[in-house]
Structure formats: C-alpha cells, structure tokens
Amino acid sequence: MNSAFTDSNVIVKYFAGDVTAKDVLVPVINYEVEGYINNIVYSEVIYIVIKLLTRKKAYELKKNLETVKSTIKMIGKHIEFMQTYFKELEINDEVKQIAIEVMKEYGLLPNDALIAATCKYHGIDTIMTFDEDFRNVPWLKVIP
C-alpha cells in the first residue's frame, strides 16, 4: 500500500469544505493510501480549528479557558477523524537532529522541518500539503 504524510493545512481545509483538500484526502479516506501525521500536525490542526471556530487569538484563548473547553467538546469529530485515518509517527531524537539539518539546508521553519525530518526518518517520500516550501526538499514528492 502506498503511504503519504499529510500536512495540517490539508486537514484543516478538508474540515472547511475545500474541494481540492477533499480530492487529495479521498485515497486516505478510502484506505487506498496509508495516511500519516506526527504530533506537530495533530497539535496544529486542533489549535487552528479552535482559533477558526472561536475567532480568538492565542492570548485571548489563554485568558478564557471555558471557551477552549467548550470548543474541544465541539470538535470531537475532527479529532476522531485524525485518529481514524492517520497513524501518528514518532518524533525522536534522531528526527530532531535531521530537522536541524533540514533547517540549515532548506530554510524550513521548525515545525515544517520536523515534518520533513519525520518523513525522511520513517521512509515516507510523499507529502500532501499546500505549503510550497516542501517542494524544495528533494526526498519529498508534493501532492497536489
């Protein structure tokens, strides 16, 4: 079975009803492609969805814990979606070291470097993302 890492922007756009994101994720949802994420993507998706639903900035959310609590309860289906269709890959010390090299070589910011490093470490050569920065990473094939 083919495998692909999925960036947070694809999942968030899928939740928002974006047609291209839906087309990209169809093979994962149909179990034709094994979908992977790491804890960076898991965290980013939840955080972005909370911000989109509440329309609040991070500093506002930190001051309003009840809003965070109620929003987390509302997005249970989104969390379940990620847990159902994506296997979460570990970020260990070796992945972190690869990420530092990725930042030095390709100029990716830390979260994207950790994603690219996760792919390299776990032997995944395809990434589903709308982030053009990943096109500079030679071991990754970017979809779409």
C-alpha positions as CSV (number, residue, x, y, z in Angstrom):
1,M,0.0,0.0,0.0
2,N,1.2,3.5,-0.8
3,S,1.8,5.9,2.1
4,A,1.7,9.7,2.4
5,F,2.3,12.2,5.2
6,T,-0.5,14.8,5.5
7,D,0.2,18.3,6.5
8,S,-2.1,20.2,8.8
9,N,-3.2,22.7,6.1
10,V,-4.8,19.9,4.1
11,I,-6.7,18.5,7.0
12,V,-7.9,22.0,8.1
13,K,-9.0,22.8,4.6
14,Y,-10.8,19.5,4.4
15,F,-12.7,20.4,7.5
16,A,-13.6,23.7,6.0
17,G,-15.1,22.0,2.9
18,D,-12.3,22.8,0.4
19,V,-12.8,20.7,-2.7
20,T,-9.1,20.3,-3.5
21,A,-8.4,19.1,0.0
22,K,-11.3,16.6,-0.2
23,D,-9.9,15.3,-3.5
24,V,-6.4,15.0,-2.0
25,L,-7.7,13.0,1.0
26,V,-10.0,10.7,-0.8
27,P,-7.3,7.9,-1.2
28,V,-6.6,8.1,2.5
29,I,-10.3,8.0,3.5
30,N,-10.8,5.1,1.1
31,Y,-7.8,3.3,2.6
32,E,-6.0,3.2,-0.7
33,V,-3.2,5.2,0.8
34,E,-1.9,4.9,4.3
35,G,-2.1,8.3,5.9
36,Y,0.5,9.6,8.4
37,I,0.8,12.6,10.6
38,N,3.0,13.4,13.6
39,N,2.2,15.2,16.9
40,I,3.1,18.6,15.2
41,V,0.3,18.1,12.7
42,Y,-2.1,16.8,15.4
43,S,-1.5,19.9,17.6
44,E,-1.6,22.4,14.7
45,V,-4.9,21.1,13.4
46,I,-6.6,21.2,16.8
47,Y,-5.2,24.7,17.5
48,I,-6.2,26.1,14.1
49,V,-9.7,24.6,14.3
50,I,-10.1,26.2,17.8
51,K,-9.0,29.5,16.5
52,L,-11.2,29.4,13.5
53,L,-14.3,28.4,15.5
54,T,-13.8,30.9,18.3
55,R,-12.3,33.7,16.1
56,K,-10.0,34.4,19.0
57,K,-6.2,35.0,19.1
58,A,-4.0,32.8,21.3
59,Y,-3.6,35.3,24.0
60,E,-7.5,35.6,24.2
61,L,-7.9,31.9,24.4
62,K,-5.3,31.6,27.2
63,K,-7.5,34.0,29.3
64,N,-10.7,32.2,28.5
65,L,-10.3,28.5,29.5
66,E,-14.1,27.8,29.3
67,T,-14.0,28.7,25.6
68,V,-11.2,26.2,25.0
69,K,-13.0,23.5,27.0
70,S,-16.3,24.0,25.2
71,T,-14.7,24.2,21.8
72,I,-12.7,21.0,22.4
73,K,-16.0,19.3,23.1
74,M,-17.4,20.6,19.9
75,I,-14.6,19.3,17.7
76,G,-14.6,15.7,18.9
77,K,-15.5,14.5,15.4
78,H,-12.4,16.3,14.0
79,I,-10.1,14.7,16.5
80,E,-11.8,11.3,15.8
81,F,-11.2,11.8,12.0
82,M,-7.5,12.3,12.6
83,Q,-7.3,9.3,14.9
84,T,-9.2,7.1,12.4
85,Y,-7.5,7.9,9.1
86,F,-3.9,8.8,10.2
87,K,-1.2,6.9,12.0
88,E,0.9,9.2,14.2
89,L,4.6,8.8,13.7
90,E,7.1,9.4,16.5
91,I,9.4,12.4,16.7
92,N,12.5,11.0,18.4
93,D,16.0,12.5,19.0
94,E,17.2,11.4,15.5
95,V,14.2,13.1,13.9
96,K,15.0,16.2,15.8
97,Q,18.6,16.1,14.6
98,I,17.5,15.6,11.0
99,A,15.2,18.6,11.4
100,I,18.1,20.8,12.4
101,E,19.9,19.8,9.2
102,V,16.8,20.4,7.2
103,M,16.5,23.9,8.6
104,K,20.2,24.6,7.8
105,E,20.0,23.2,4.2
106,Y,16.5,24.2,3.1
107,G,15.5,27.0,5.3
108,L,12.3,25.4,6.6
109,L,10.9,26.7,9.9
110,P,10.9,24.3,12.9
111,N,7.5,22.7,12.5
112,D,7.9,22.1,8.8
113,A,11.5,20.8,9.3
114,L,10.2,18.4,11.9
115,I,7.6,17.2,9.4
116,A,10.2,16.7,6.6
117,A,12.5,15.0,9.1
118,T,9.7,12.7,10.2
119,C,9.1,11.7,6.6
120,K,12.8,11.1,6.0
121,Y,13.3,9.1,9.2
122,H,10.2,6.9,8.6
123,G,10.9,6.4,4.8
124,I,7.9,8.4,3.5
125,D,8.5,10.1,0.2
126,T,5.1,11.7,-0.4
127,I,3.5,14.6,1.4
128,M,0.0,16.0,1.0
129,T,0.4,19.7,1.5
130,F,-0.5,23.2,0.2
131,D,2.8,24.5,1.5
132,E,5.2,25.2,-1.4
133,D,8.2,25.2,0.9
134,F,8.2,21.3,0.9
135,R,8.9,21.4,-2.9
136,N,12.5,22.4,-2.0
137,V,13.0,19.1,-0.1
138,P,14.5,16.6,-2.6
139,W,13.2,13.4,-0.9
140,L,9.6,14.6,-0.9
141,K,7.0,14.4,-3.7
142,V,4.4,17.0,-3.0
143,I,0.7,16.4,-3.7
144,P,-1.3,18.3,-5.1
